[in-house]
Amino acid sequence: MRLDSGSRSGSSAWWRGPDAFSRSSSRMEGDDDEEALRWAALERLPTNDRVRRAILPPLGGGGEAGAHQVVDVLGLGPRERRALLERLVRVADEDNERFLLKLKERVERCVLLLGALAWPHGDWPATNPSDHSRSVLLLSCRVGIDMPTIEVRFEHLRAEAEVRVGTSGLPTVLNSMTNKLEEVTSALGVRRSRKQAMPILHDVSGIVRPRRMTLLLGPPGSGKTTLLLALAGRLDKDLKVSGKVTYNGHGMDEFVPERTAAYISQHDLHIGEMTVRETLEFSARCQGVGSRFVPAMLADMLTELSRREKACAMRGQEANVISDYILKILGLEICADTMVGDEMLRGISGGQRKRVTTGEMLVGPANALFMDEISTGLDSSTTFQIIKSLRQAIHILGGTALISLLQPAPETYELFDDIILLSDGQIVYQGPREGVLEFFLSLGFKCPERKGVADFLQEVTSRKDQKQYWVRHDKPYQYVSVKEFASTFQSFHAGRAISSGLAVPFDKSKHHPAALTTSRFFKQYLLLLAVNQMAASLFRFVGGAARNMIVANVFGSFMLLIFMVLGGYILVRAYGKSHPSVSEEELKEKYANLNGNALAEDSLAPISSHQATIGTIGSCSATVENHSCTMERGMVLPFTPLSLTFKNIKYFVDMPQEMKTHGIAEDRLELLKGVSGSFRPGVLTALMGVSGAGKTTLMDVLAGRKTSGYIEGNINISGHPKRQETFARVSGYCEQNDIHSPQVTVYESLLFSAWLRLPRDVDSNTRKMFIEEVMELVELKPLRNALVGLPGVNGLSTEQRKRLTIAVELVANPSIIFMDEPTSGLDARAAAIVMRTVRNTVDTGRTVVCTIHQPSIDIFEAFDEGIQGVRKIKDGYNPATWMLEITTAFQEQTLGVDFSDLYKKSELYQRNMALIQELSEPAAGSSDLHFRNQYSQSFLVQCLACLWKQNLSYWRNPAYNAVRLFFTTVIALIFGTVFWDLGGKMGQSQDLFNAMGSMYAAVMFLGVLNATSVQPVVSVERTVFYRERAAGMYSALPYAFGQVTIELPYTLAQASVYGIIVYSMIGFQWTVAKFFWYLFFMYFTFLYFTFYGMMAVGLTPSYHVASIVSSAFYGIWNLFSGFIIPRPKVPIWWRWYCWACPVAWTLYGLVVSQFGDITTPMDNGVPVNVFIENYFGFKHSWLGVVAAVVVAFAVFFACLFGFAIMKLNFQRR
């Protein structure tokens, strides 16, 4: 056997285009002489050059047919890489398996190379060396090499959270203080903590085996996410966890789980300004290219293979190729160069964003995948294709996968090998998929024929749904609890098999030791410590220690303050040494510094501890009880049924610059191409299509939510032209992104929506009764007092948040409701609940339109209208998956038809157009929609409602307000000790400078602290404001009024705390006038800094841009404040800005109010007031003018914030 030939064939499997599927090593021997000569010349090159080159057919589409060329594999451009990938995997659904098999064959050829080295004389262990597979198997056994696999075991795993219940669980400013005090006293043993244990997982055990696809099922609140996080080593440190989780017999403390296991969250958190391709390539380069595609273990053993792969990795080529491959498999190549987007920036669709989340982890090195609800927002056919591709990779390359899905279609369910059914934190079943129905049948429960097995499994443990599956007619039905199911499973044959498997220890000798060595980790750690600079390390620590952006900003400003105050500039060290009491002053200063640092250290320690009460109110206490909510009557409030018709709707956006660089000459990109249709009262209509088909775009256009682009066509409401001002009053829109104010409860969110959107003649009792009815309809009553929270951080779960979104629109009593993927993020049972809600809503005569991705058979049959398909559906196949599969572009190419043209030539199209024409004509005697006012409530009521919500939000936001007050107190104590009793010493000019330094430091640092800490709060609320304003709740000015007004009492408290402490400790003159002048200037200074931070957010598209812009002005204000350079000494061409700098006016007011009337001469014989006027240009007679100017700055910034909110809209849809 020739080693070079084997090396050539093994190392070129990736790079040889179509030959990767059609050629083998033996077949290459029979190629034409020219290609053989090329290969021979290539093999004579030095190893370092040979590993960089390959013989490929032309990738650019040019060249002679059949011609091959030698290329540098590191020099492939983006277009060549995509062309190569197109040859390898033309159709992901069909070619991916062959591609992975070829990739596996490459590894097996590496084994053959090792065998040739082990038996150089041809002493093969197989009787027939040509029997490739048998030789590989025997060689693997003898050499000890196989594809690396991971077996994950968990034994007696328990997890529970300590939470506060009742009103003490709400994170208000007062509760945060009392809870911290309680934690201190309980730690000292003075009193017992009032926290209660909330169990999440109850003694669960099991095995997740390699080369097997495992599906995790369970209703919301069953503990699926907690189990996935526990197995991936990502559990929150505040949770109490017991039990054992091992990877190939090794505990979590023996290796780095993050490098071995990948947890894919159900929350899509991305940088909206990055494109899809950039996001995946960034992830690939940060994590390292996945070992599923580059076998790192074999690379360590084969020098040539190692050199080749390391050379590829040096230039990032592997990251690019793997990213292109993942883009192809996930169906993201169509939007690869499109920005991801977020709530403010238009980007890819929700389903595509979910696939990006999955792709970020798939490009990494982890061989164990724990995927949490990855199908949310995906259509059923796309989910099927992704799961199928994952199945192929897991089976062929030996991976391990535990995947949680909410509504798997029957054909997707059939792709899994094992099932784990979790309910109430207990494992009800774990084992082969084929045995799960047998287990429940043995207990008397049978899955109906027209029912998806996954839907059956999630409903059979529910008290409400269980009875319908009882089939033992000889015995009366009795509810079987989850605990009884779990106990019975232990005696079932699948349960016994799990127990037997756990009883046998894993053979650690089979595990390669490379992953467990710690020397590499510590070398890397020491290298990072040597390279990092002090400032970068400090702020990384701040970002890691703080719970959120607000605390990080405050803590970072505090650290800067310490460095600046004690740096020897603001407080000159020479002062103390010029007096006889040198030792006393030095000891005071050092003791003050020590106290300040110790106080900060003790008080800041809780920053790194998470508030379990915030994160678990929704998740732990929000288990939905099984209430029956069948509606036997209509809603209590009347409404007017309305129809909606649209004809020849076209929607264009400006052509993205990335597409123009690829040769597209058009200036506009057409997203909707002449769409027509009608929606009628009492009819529930589904908008279906694959991800990116334009469903959300069409709904945004019809609902009037588009803020950019160009719209053509006609939209009529009951025959009258649509006017957005009136349409918003009679319509509701459930957006795909669940955007709500995080610090209010579920009931308060509904009350706020109903308060502002229901007509004025609806009294308070009727409004509350209607809210209760809607809450019962959507099963939100158990969650009425739960905080909404931030997605992915705390509060409600995804499915609970989705139900809240629907309820917020239903309480507005609309005639037309648009729902963008209302069942995304819901399990089958919750989706059925939502669709029952929607169905009941439609039965009252409303017009309802839904976009939907993965309807089960039950949900699909709830709709009244859809487009008929072209071929018969298979028995047991999901209608949604079947419909989407037969209408793909690939199927159109294969069949040579255009379904759009077929539809336009059909009788159905003619009937629909006739219906559109009929509904586009106003009924006799009907009139156009007309309302006396644009909004349901008056301007005063809007202001009161917005102030009411902001009051609740601020009171329950201790991360902002409590932390702000705490740091103000700490800084006041530090300033009071550092500048102790300097306010009354006026003997030298340096005394005056030191006193003025205390004012300057407080103004700059506390002011900047206020401005930076308020910006994240305003940014989050602005996103909610855009949704609520588009819904017609209120205008911009009431929102700005509420946001501005709520800052007044909290800023007053801050100024009072600081003023009282500092004024008394520094020793300024105790007169009523001077004390209140000091409070006055500090209060309005804090106010204008806070309003400036709000204004910066209002004038910029994002919080990050606002921070950058604000920082520039902080520096300018600092320079022209009058402390670093007095105004008379500023060059004449810059002196004008001193009058425009608000900080300069504040220092003016503080200095003249405290020292402007003091006539005591200094050591140079000049009175204090004269020195101030001559040196700083501050006149005491201007005190009233200065006060008015400082107030004017606060009013100006507040008004500018209101103007920006009213006139500027940075949301791009």
FENURTA-V604560 format. One record per backbone hydrogen bond with DSSP energy under -0.5 kcal/mol. NH is the residue of the N-H (numbers start at 0). CO is the residue of the C=O. E is the energy in kcal/mol with one decimal. If there is no record, write none. Layout:
NH;CO;E  NH;CO;E
This chain:
2;0;-0.5  5;1;-2.1  6;2;-2.8  7;3;-2.4  8;4;-2.5  9;5;-2.5  10;6;-2.6  11;7;-1.1  12;9;-0.6  15;11;-1.0  18;15;-1.9  19;16;-1.9  20;17;-1.9  21;17;-1.6  22;18;-2.6  27;23;-1.7  28;24;-0.9  29;26;-1.2  30;27;-1.9  35;31;-1.9  36;32;-2.8  37;33;-1.9  38;34;-2.3  39;35;-2.6  40;36;-2.6  41;37;-2.3  42;38;-2.3  43;39;-1.0  44;41;-1.0  48;45;-0.8  49;45;-3.1  50;46;-2.2  51;48;-1.0  52;49;-1.2  53;70;-1.8  55;53;-0.6  55;68;-2.7  57;66;-0.9  66;63;-1.8  68;55;-2.8  70;53;-2.6  70;68;-0.5  72;51;-2.8  72;70;-0.7  73;51;-0.5  74;71;-1.8  75;72;-0.6  80;76;-2.7  81;77;-2.2  82;78;-2.2  83;79;-2.7  84;80;-2.6  85;81;-2.2  86;82;-1.6  87;83;-2.0  88;84;-3.4  91;89;-0.5  93;90;-1.3  94;90;-3.3  95;91;-1.2  98;94;-2.2  99;95;-2.4  100;96;-2.4  101;97;-2.0  102;98;-2.0  103;99;-2.5  104;100;-2.3  105;101;-1.5  106;102;-1.3  107;103;-2.3  108;104;-2.2  109;105;-1.4  110;106;-1.6  111;107;-2.0  112;108;-2.0  113;109;-2.0  114;110;-2.3  115;111;-2.5  116;112;-1.9  117;113;-2.1  118;114;-2.6  121;118;-2.0  123;121;-2.4  128;126;-0.5  130;127;-2.3  131;129;-1.8  134;130;-2.5  135;131;-2.7  136;132;-2.2  137;133;-2.7  138;134;-3.0  139;135;-2.6  140;136;-1.9  141;137;-2.6  142;138;-3.4  143;139;-1.8  144;139;-0.9  151;149;-0.5  151;207;-2.2  152;150;-0.5  152;245;-2.4  153;205;-2.4  154;243;-2.6  156;203;-3.0  157;241;-2.6  158;200;-1.5  159;239;-1.9  160;197;-2.3  162;160;-0.7  162;195;-2.8  167;164;-0.6  168;165;-1.4  169;166;-1.2  171;169;-2.4  172;954;-2.2  175;171;-2.5  176;172;-1.4  177;173;-2.4  178;174;-3.0  179;175;-1.7  180;176;-2.1  181;177;-2.3  182;178;-2.3  183;179;-2.0  184;180;-2.5  185;181;-2.7  186;182;-2.0  187;183;-1.7  188;185;-0.6  189;184;-2.5  190;184;-0.7  195;162;-3.4  197;160;-3.1  198;196;-0.6  199;158;-3.3  200;158;-2.0  201;424;-3.1  202;200;-0.7  203;156;-2.3  205;153;-2.7  207;151;-3.3  208;206;-0.7  210;398;-3.2  211;208;-0.8  213;211;-0.6  213;400;-1.6  214;417;-2.5  215;402;-3.3  216;214;-0.6  216;419;-2.9  221;218;-1.5  226;222;-2.3  227;223;-2.4  228;224;-2.6  229;225;-2.4  230;226;-2.4  231;227;-1.8  232;228;-0.6  232;229;-0.8  233;228;-3.1  234;228;-0.5  238;235;-1.4  239;159;-2.8  240;238;-0.7  241;157;-2.0  243;154;-2.0  245;152;-2.6  246;249;-2.8  247;150;-2.8  247;245;-0.5  249;246;-2.1  251;244;-0.6  253;250;-1.7  254;251;-0.8  256;254;-0.8  258;255;-1.5  259;255;-0.7  259;256;-0.9  260;256;-3.5  261;367;-2.7  263;261;-0.6  263;369;-2.8  264;262;-0.7  268;266;-1.0  269;267;-0.6  271;269;-0.8  273;270;-1.6  275;334;-0.5  275;337;-1.6  276;335;-2.8  278;274;-2.3  279;275;-2.1  280;276;-2.7  281;277;-2.5  282;278;-2.0  283;279;-2.5  284;280;-2.3  285;281;-2.0  286;282;-2.5  287;283;-2.2  289;362;-1.1  292;289;-1.5  293;289;-1.7  295;293;-1.2  298;294;-2.0  299;295;-1.7  300;296;-0.8  300;297;-0.5  301;297;-2.0  302;300;-0.7  305;301;-2.7  306;302;-2.7  307;303;-2.2  308;304;-2.4  309;305;-2.7  310;306;-2.4  311;307;-2.0  312;308;-2.3  313;309;-1.7  314;310;-0.8  314;311;-0.7  315;312;-1.2  316;311;-1.6  317;311;-0.6  319;315;-1.7  320;316;-2.7  321;317;-3.2  322;318;-2.1  323;319;-2.5  324;320;-2.2  325;321;-2.7  326;322;-2.6  327;323;-2.0  328;324;-2.5  329;325;-2.6  330;327;-0.9  331;326;-2.9  332;326;-0.8  334;331;-1.3  335;332;-0.8  337;334;-1.8  339;273;-2.8  340;271;-2.2  341;344;-1.8  347;338;-0.8  347;339;-0.9  352;348;-2.3  353;349;-2.0  354;350;-1.6  355;351;-1.9  356;352;-1.9  357;353;-1.7  358;354;-2.7  359;355;-2.2  360;356;-0.8  360;357;-0.8  361;357;-1.8  362;358;-1.7  363;360;-1.4  366;259;-1.3  367;259;-1.8  368;366;-0.6  368;399;-3.1  369;261;-3.0  370;368;-0.5  370;401;-2.2  371;263;-2.6  371;369;-0.5  372;370;-0.8  372;403;-1.2  373;403;-0.8  375;372;-1.1  377;374;-2.3  379;852;-1.8  382;378;-2.4  383;379;-2.2  384;380;-2.2  385;381;-2.5  386;382;-2.7  387;383;-2.3  388;384;-2.1  389;385;-2.5  390;386;-2.5  391;387;-2.1  392;388;-2.2  393;389;-2.8  394;390;-2.8  395;391;-2.5  396;392;-2.3  397;393;-0.9  398;393;-0.8  399;366;-2.5  400;211;-0.9  401;368;-2.6  402;213;-2.8  403;370;-3.3  404;215;-1.1  404;402;-0.6  412;408;-2.9  413;409;-1.8  414;411;-1.3  415;412;-1.4  416;212;-2.1  417;212;-2.7  418;430;-2.8  419;214;-3.1  420;428;-3.1  421;216;-3.1  421;419;-0.6  422;425;-2.6  424;221;-1.6  425;422;-1.8  427;420;-3.1  427;425;-0.7  428;420;-1.2  430;418;-1.9  432;416;-2.6  434;431;-1.3  435;432;-1.1  438;434;-1.8  439;435;-1.8  440;436;-2.3  441;437;-1.8  442;438;-0.6  442;439;-0.7  443;440;-1.3  444;439;-2.7  445;468;-2.3  450;447;-1.1  455;451;-2.3  456;452;-2.5  457;453;-1.6  458;454;-1.1  459;455;-2.1  461;458;-1.4  465;461;-1.8  467;464;-0.6  468;465;-1.6  469;466;-1.7  470;443;-2.3  471;443;-0.6  472;470;-1.4  474;471;-1.1  480;478;-0.6  484;480;-2.1  485;481;-2.7  486;482;-2.1  487;483;-2.5  488;484;-2.0  489;485;-0.9  489;486;-0.6  490;486;-0.5  490;487;-1.1  491;487;-0.6  491;488;-0.8  494;488;-0.5  495;491;-2.5  496;492;-1.8  497;493;-1.6  498;494;-2.1  499;495;-2.5  500;496;-2.2  501;497;-2.2  502;498;-1.5  503;499;-0.8  503;500;-0.6  504;502;-0.6  507;505;-1.1  509;506;-1.5  510;507;-1.6  514;511;-0.8  515;512;-1.4  516;512;-0.6  516;513;-0.9  521;517;-2.2  522;518;-2.2  523;519;-2.2  524;520;-2.4  525;521;-2.7  526;522;-2.2  527;523;-2.3  528;524;-2.1  529;525;-2.0  530;526;-1.8  531;527;-2.4  536;532;-2.2  537;533;-2.4  538;534;-2.1  539;535;-1.9  540;536;-2.2  541;537;-2.0  542;538;-2.3  543;539;-2.4  544;540;-2.6  545;541;-2.1  551;547;-2.0  552;548;-2.4  553;549;-2.2  554;550;-2.9  555;551;-2.6  556;552;-2.3  557;553;-2.1  558;554;-2.1  559;555;-2.2  560;556;-2.3  561;557;-2.1  562;558;-2.1  563;559;-2.6  564;560;-2.9  565;561;-2.0  566;563;-1.0  567;564;-0.6  568;563;-0.5  569;563;-0.7  570;564;-0.7  571;569;-0.6  574;571;-1.3  575;572;-0.6  576;572;-0.8  577;573;-0.7  577;574;-1.1  578;575;-1.4  581;579;-1.8  584;580;-2.2  585;581;-2.6  586;582;-2.5  587;583;-2.2  588;584;-2.6  589;585;-2.7  590;586;-2.7  591;587;-2.6  592;588;-2.5  593;589;-2.7  594;590;-2.6  595;591;-2.7  596;592;-2.7  597;593;-2.8  598;594;-3.1  599;595;-2.6  600;596;-2.9  601;597;-2.7  602;598;-2.6  603;599;-2.6  604;600;-0.8  606;603;-2.0  607;604;-1.3  608;605;-1.1  611;609;-1.1  613;610;-0.5  614;610;-1.7  615;611;-1.6  616;612;-0.9  618;614;-0.5  619;615;-2.3  620;615;-1.0  620;616;-0.8  626;624;-1.8  628;626;-0.5  631;629;-0.5  640;638;-0.6  643;678;-2.7  644;715;-2.2  645;676;-2.6  646;713;-2.3  648;674;-3.1  649;711;-2.6  650;671;-1.4  651;709;-2.7  652;668;-2.0  654;666;-2.7  658;655;-0.6  659;655;-1.5  660;656;-1.8  661;658;-0.7  662;659;-1.7  663;658;-1.5  664;662;-0.5  668;652;-3.3  669;667;-0.5  670;650;-2.8  670;668;-0.6  671;650;-1.4  673;648;-0.5  673;671;-0.7  674;648;-2.3  676;645;-2.8  678;643;-3.2  681;845;-2.0  682;679;-1.6  684;682;-0.7  684;847;-2.1  685;864;-0.8  686;849;-3.7  687;685;-0.7  692;689;-1.9  697;693;-2.4  698;694;-2.2  699;695;-2.8  700;696;-2.2  701;697;-2.5  702;698;-2.5  703;699;-0.8  703;700;-0.7  704;699;-2.7  705;699;-0.8  709;651;-2.7  711;649;-2.7  713;646;-1.9  715;644;-2.7  716;719;-3.6  717;642;-2.1  717;715;-0.6  719;716;-1.9  721;714;-2.2  725;722;-0.6  726;722;-2.6  727;723;-2.0  728;725;-0.9  729;725;-0.7  729;726;-1.0  730;726;-0.6  731;815;-2.1  733;817;-3.4  734;732;-0.9  737;735;-0.5  738;736;-1.2  739;737;-0.6  743;740;-0.9  745;782;-0.6  745;785;-1.4  746;783;-2.3  748;744;-2.0  749;745;-1.9  750;746;-2.6  751;747;-2.4  752;748;-1.9  753;749;-2.7  754;750;-2.5  755;751;-1.6  756;752;-1.5  757;753;-1.9  761;758;-1.4  762;760;-0.7  766;762;-2.2  767;763;-2.4  768;764;-2.4  769;765;-2.3  770;766;-2.1  771;767;-2.3  772;768;-1.8  773;769;-2.2  774;770;-2.7  775;771;-2.0  776;772;-2.0  777;773;-2.2  778;775;-0.6  779;774;-3.2  780;774;-0.7  782;779;-1.4  783;780;-1.5  785;782;-1.9  787;743;-2.4  788;741;-2.6  792;789;-2.1  793;789;-1.9  794;613;-1.1  795;787;-2.2  800;796;-2.6  801;797;-2.0  802;798;-1.9  803;799;-1.9  804;800;-2.1  805;801;-1.8  806;802;-2.3  807;803;-2.7  808;804;-1.2  809;805;-2.2  810;806;-2.2  811;808;-1.1  812;809;-2.0  813;808;-0.5  814;729;-2.2  815;729;-1.9  816;846;-3.0  817;731;-3.1  818;848;-2.8  819;733;-2.8  819;817;-0.5  820;818;-1.0  820;850;-1.0  821;850;-0.6  823;820;-1.1  825;822;-1.7  827;405;-1.4  830;826;-3.1  831;827;-2.1  832;828;-2.1  833;829;-2.6  834;830;-2.8  835;831;-2.1  836;832;-2.3  837;833;-2.8  838;834;-3.0  839;835;-2.8  840;836;-2.2  841;837;-2.5  842;838;-2.1  843;839;-0.7  843;840;-0.8  844;841;-2.3  845;840;-1.1  846;814;-2.7  847;682;-1.0  847;845;-0.6  848;816;-2.5  849;684;-2.6  850;818;-2.5  851;686;-1.7  859;855;-3.0  860;856;-1.9  861;858;-1.3  862;858;-0.5  862;859;-1.1  863;683;-1.9  864;683;-0.8  876;873;-1.8  881;877;-2.4  882;878;-2.5  883;879;-2.4  884;880;-2.3  885;881;-1.9  886;882;-0.6  887;884;-1.0  891;887;-2.2  892;888;-2.3  893;889;-2.7  894;890;-2.8  895;891;-1.6  896;891;-1.5  898;896;-0.5  901;897;-2.4  902;898;-2.5  903;899;-2.0  904;900;-1.3  905;902;-1.4  908;902;-0.5  909;905;-1.3  910;906;-2.3  911;907;-2.5  912;908;-2.5  913;909;-2.0  914;910;-2.2  915;911;-2.5  916;912;-2.2  917;913;-2.2  918;914;-2.7  919;915;-1.4  920;917;-1.1  921;718;-0.5  921;919;-0.5  925;922;-2.1  935;1031;-0.5  941;937;-2.4  942;938;-2.2  943;939;-2.5  944;940;-2.8  945;941;-2.5  946;942;-2.4  947;943;-2.3  948;944;-2.2  949;945;-2.4  950;946;-2.2  951;947;-1.7  952;948;-2.6  953;949;-2.7  954;950;-2.2  955;951;-1.7  956;953;-1.4  957;170;-0.9  959;956;-1.5  960;956;-2.4  962;957;-2.0  963;959;-1.6  964;960;-2.4  965;961;-2.5  966;962;-2.7  967;963;-2.0  968;964;-2.1  969;965;-2.4  970;966;-2.9  971;967;-2.3  972;968;-2.3  973;969;-2.4  974;970;-3.0  975;971;-2.6  976;972;-2.0  977;973;-2.9  978;974;-2.9  979;976;-0.9  980;1064;-2.2  981;978;-1.8  982;1065;-2.8  983;1065;-0.5  984;981;-0.9  985;983;-0.7  991;987;-1.2  992;988;-2.1  993;989;-2.5  994;990;-2.2  995;991;-2.6  996;992;-2.2  997;993;-1.5  998;994;-1.3  999;995;-2.8  1000;996;-2.7  1001;997;-1.8  1002;998;-2.6  1003;999;-2.5  1004;1000;-2.4  1005;1000;-0.5  1005;1001;-1.6  1006;1001;-0.7  1006;1002;-1.2  1007;1003;-2.6  1008;1004;-2.3  1009;1005;-2.2  1010;1006;-2.3  1011;1007;-2.8  1012;1008;-2.2  1013;1009;-1.6  1014;1010;-0.8  1015;1011;-0.7  1016;1012;-0.6  1017;1013;-2.4  1018;1014;-2.4  1019;1015;-2.1  1020;1016;-2.1  1021;1017;-2.3  1022;1018;-1.3  1023;1019;-1.3  1024;1020;-2.5  1025;1021;-2.2  1026;1022;-1.3  1027;1023;-2.5  1028;1024;-3.0  1029;1025;-1.9  1030;1026;-1.5  1031;1028;-1.5  1032;1027;-2.3  1038;1034;-0.9  1039;1035;-2.4  1040;1036;-2.8  1041;1037;-2.5  1042;1038;-2.5  1043;1039;-2.4  1044;1040;-2.9  1045;1041;-1.9  1046;1043;-1.0  1047;1043;-0.5  1047;1044;-1.4  1048;1044;-0.6  1049;1045;-0.8  1050;1046;-2.6  1051;1047;-2.1  1052;1048;-2.3  1053;1049;-2.0  1054;1050;-2.8  1055;1051;-2.5  1056;1052;-2.4  1057;1053;-2.4  1058;1054;-3.0  1059;1055;-2.5  1060;1056;-1.7  1061;1057;-2.6  1062;1058;-2.4  1063;1059;-1.5  1064;1060;-1.9  1065;1061;-2.9  1066;1062;-1.1  1067;1062;-1.2  1070;1068;-1.7  1074;1070;-2.5  1075;1071;-2.4  1076;1072;-2.3  1077;1073;-2.2  1078;1074;-2.2  1079;1075;-2.6  1080;1076;-2.5  1081;1077;-2.2  1082;1078;-2.7  1083;1079;-2.4  1084;1080;-1.8  1085;1081;-2.5  1086;1082;-2.1  1087;1083;-2.6  1088;1084;-2.1  1089;1085;-2.3  1090;1086;-3.2  1091;1087;-1.9  1092;1088;-2.2  1093;1089;-2.0  1094;1090;-2.8  1095;1091;-2.5  1096;1092;-1.5  1097;1093;-2.3  1098;1094;-1.9  1099;1095;-0.7  1099;1096;-0.7  1105;1101;-2.0  1106;1102;-2.2  1107;1103;-1.8  1108;1104;-2.7  1109;1105;-2.6  1110;1106;-2.2  1111;1107;-1.4  1112;1108;-1.4  1113;1109;-2.4  1114;1110;-1.9  1115;1111;-1.8  1116;1112;-3.1  1117;1113;-2.3  1118;1114;-2.0  1119;1115;-2.2  1120;1117;-0.9  1128;1125;-1.4  1129;1125;-0.6  1129;1126;-1.3  1133;1130;-1.9  1134;1130;-1.1  1136;1133;-1.3  1137;1133;-0.6  1137;1134;-0.9  1138;1134;-0.7  1138;1135;-0.8  1139;1135;-0.6  1139;1136;-0.6  1140;1136;-0.8  1141;1139;-0.6  1144;1140;-1.3  1145;1141;-1.9  1146;1142;-2.6  1147;1143;-2.1  1148;1144;-2.5  1149;1145;-2.7  1150;1146;-2.6  1151;1147;-2.3  1152;1148;-1.9  1153;1149;-1.2  1154;1150;-3.2  1155;1150;-0.6  1155;1151;-1.0  1157;1154;-1.4  1158;1156;-0.6  1161;1165;-2.1  1162;986;-2.3  1164;1161;-2.1  1167;1159;-1.6  1168;1157;-2.0  1170;1166;-2.6  1171;1167;-2.3  1172;1168;-1.9  1173;1169;-2.8  1174;1170;-2.9  1175;1171;-1.8  1176;1171;-0.9  1177;1171;-1.3  1181;1178;-1.3  1182;1179;-1.6  1185;1181;-2.8  1186;1182;-2.3  1187;1183;-2.1  1188;1184;-2.3  1189;1185;-2.4  1190;1186;-2.1  1191;1187;-2.3  1192;1188;-2.2  1193;1189;-1.6  1194;1190;-2.4  1195;1191;-2.9  1196;1192;-2.5  1197;1193;-2.0  1198;1194;-2.7  1199;1195;-2.5  1200;1196;-1.9  1201;1197;-2.1  1202;1198;-2.6  1203;1199;-2.5  1204;1200;-2.4  1205;1201;-1.9  1206;1202;-2.7  1207;1203;-2.3  1211;343;-2.8  1211;1209;-0.6  1212;1210;-0.6
